[in-house]
Amino acid sequence: MKAVKAICAAVSLFAVSAYSQAWDSAASGKISQIDATTSGGYEIRISLENQPNICPSPLANFVYLKSTAANFKATYATLLTAFINEKPVSLYSNKDSAGACELIYVTMVK
């Protein structure tokens, strides 16, 4: 029984670490621009200072946050706080079906 628990724990750790490294794009820096729109896709667009290739896609040079994303309010609040206070962030995104980069995870450093 202990061996089964150990194997399950090892598989769980591997799955979590594999997921945490599964980003299509990662970039860090200060936010230079936040755009918001009420129509169309890419509702909230984020660009970083000196990061012209924040999204490795010919479609866009920004990452976007969907208003329907889980934890949208907290993520948007974190982005706005970092922007207003000129704090660096790390943005992690995955490509959507069109090839644009959807923001999945944000880290702000003090």
Number of C-alpha atoms within 10 A of each C-alpha: 6 7 8 9 10 11 12 12 12 11 12 12 12 12 11 11 11 11 10 11 10 12 17 14 19 17 15 18 17 19 24 13 12 16 12 12 10 9 7 6 12 20 16 19 21 22 22 24 13 12 16 12 15 23 26 18 15 9 11 16 19 25 27 24 22 16 15 9 12 10 9 13 12 10 18 16 11 15 22 14 13 19 19 9 12 13 15 19 21 16 25 24 23 19 18 11 7 8 14 21 28 24 25 18 15 16 15 16 8 8
